[in-house]
Amino acid sequence: MESKSTQTEPANEHLEILEARKILNVKWSNLDDSKFREFCMNNACIEDVCATGVKIMDANLSDLEIEGAQLGGAYIHNIGMPPKGHPNYDPAAKQRPLTFENCDLNNSTITDCNLNNVSITDCNLTGMTINGILVEDLLKAYNV
């Protein structure tokens, strides 16, 4: 008679780190459903990860670099300096420029964004519209 294995996957261990200074080296780990709140991780490196469904809110991500990432379905909104009424609001603060390089943004939507002094160079603009007008048509009219 064959015996059947009744092994089940162990439950996730709960680990709580409060008011501590730690350097974590995490590899081959499952951190599903983890929560990180009110913490600092300057100069951290997150490499070769699956982070679907991750939300980053109320964060200072200055000098963030994302390379070789799949962002399909990403919803990026309310990005910029803290607005009036926010505790960190500074009317003299200026948003530093962002750089998108070698990115596939096809079928993406940009709505209600400040694009002052944005530069688009050497990009495929096929089908791209601004307020419903094809950019290719605008460029053709401009170059006449």
Secondary structure by P-SEA (a helix, b strand, c coil): cbbbbccccccbbbbbbccbbbbbbcccccccccccccccccccccccccccccccccccccccccccccccccccccccccccccccccccccccbbbbccccccccccccccccccccccccccccccccccaaaaaaaaac
